[in-house]
Amino acid sequence: MPAYARENQLTLDTHRGYLYGGISVHRQEHGAVVNDNTYTVTGMTCGHCVASVTEEVGEIPGVHDVKVELDSGALTFDSDQPISRDAVDTAVREAGYQLA
């Protein structure tokens, strides 16, 4: 099992490695630190909304593996470095939506 570090006292799902509440979880994978990030996006109503958020968040330097779920509004992505909530918020707003 990979090593995890929490940045806040929120619920950590150790099976999947996600820390909910818009905070990143740091894990080591093949010797490199990877940051798992989870947020909730509000206001999306269709596949185009999902594509817009995915594209904008994917343009943040260091971000990869962006996944957006329409039904729950879940936004998850990995990053090579810590990504600020402000950077994510700016990208989501650029797509026309908001973070919860």
N, C-alpha and C positions, 0 to 999 in steps of 0.2 A: 504494500500500500504506500502511495507517495506521501511525503511529509507535507503538512499544511500549516499555514500561519494565518491567524485571524487579525484583522485590523480593528475590530470592534466586537462587542459582546452581543452578537446576534446569533440566530439559529444557523448552525452549520450542518449540512447534509453530508456526512463523511463518505457515504457511498458514492455520490456523484461529485463531491468536491465543490459544491456551490454554497455561497453564503448569501442569503437573501436579504434584501433591503438596500440594494444599490452599492454595496461595498464589495471590493474584490478579495478573492482568496488567492494566495500565492502557493504554487505547488512546484515541485521539481519534477521535470520530465526529461529523461535522457540527459541529465546533467545541467539542463537549462531551467531557469525559473520562468514559469508561465503563470499569468494572472487570469483567473476565471472571473468574469464580471457578469452580474445579473441585475437587471432593472425591469421596471414595468412601464410600458408606454400606454398612454390613454388617447382615445379619439380615433383609433384606426377602425375602418369598417369594411375593407376589401383587400384583395390581393395586391392592388396597386399601392395601397398604404404600406403594406409589408415590404414591398420592393423598394419604396422610397426610403423607408427607415433603414433597411439593410444596406442600401447604397451609401447613404450619408454617413452612417456609423462606420462602414467599411473604409471610408476615406480618411478616418483618423489615423495618423501615423502609428504604426506598431500594432494595429488591430487586425485580427484575422478570425476566421470561423464564426462569422456573425450569423445568428439564428434569431428569427422573430416569429412568434406565434400569434396569429390573429385573434383567436378566441380568448386567450388569457392576457394578451398584451406583453407576454414575457419577451424580453430582449436579453440574449446571452451572447457573449463573445469572449475569445481569448485575446490576450495581448502580451507582447514581449516586455512591456514595461507598465508600471502603474498608470492608469488613465483617470484623469480627474472627472468628477461628476459634472463639472462645468463643461468640459469638452464633449461629454456624451449629451448633455442637455442642449448644447448649441447645435450639435448634429441633428438631434431629434427635432428640435424647433425648425431647423432649416428644411426638414422634410415636411413640416406642417403639423407636428404633433407635440405632445408634452410628456415629460416623465411624471410618474405618480409621486 
